[in-house]
């Protein structure tokens, strides 16, 4: 059974005619993009904004029309994956390196839907290392300051060199403190000069599409409906 395919295709059901859609990045949302592409071929009229250059390429391959924030100011729905999800629907994202654009798009969406196979569910965030995107200038000092708040940063590498994001930045993958609170840590990290964004997505997800013990798709819904996006 392909859990990623099941939850990815389920998310496409939330996409309706006329919508502006945030298109996520990763191996699970790949199946969402593939399904949306089929729906477009069958007559669905939407426009998407991709969270990465890789997703932009897939959208072109699947025939999904694209737009940008030059043309629109908000998204009806954004669909993306996650590397880890806790019971309060807090997320760790950024394993694919697209966390900055993913957070911009999630924040612009009226509804943020996350697709996650059962392996991504966790009682507490932290088993997946937290990606932190930093600018190259002064990254050594930025790493020191990340360490000073209890995180343990490790430079993400690609072929022996620093991994470069679509935004031309570096990523540190960080061990996070055992007793850290996700919302507070997200805020503190982003106050460090040199940090562009981090992969904690707290109080952002509206719906998590995952699987129950019987491998049936289920929806975990965000409890606080009064926040302003």
Buried (B, 14 or more C-beta within 10 A) or exposed (E): EEBBBBBBBBBBEBBEEEBBBBBBBBEBBBBBBBBBBBBBEEEBEBBBBBBBEBBBEBBEEBEBEBBEEEEEEEBBBBBBBBBBBBEBBBBBBBBBBBBBBBBBBBBBBEBBBBBBBEEBBBEBBBEBBBBBBBBEEEBEEBBEBBEEBBBBBEBBEEEEEBBBBBBEBBBBBBEBEEEBEBEEBBEBBEEBEBBBBBBBBBBBBBBBBBBEEEEEBBEBEBEEEEEEB
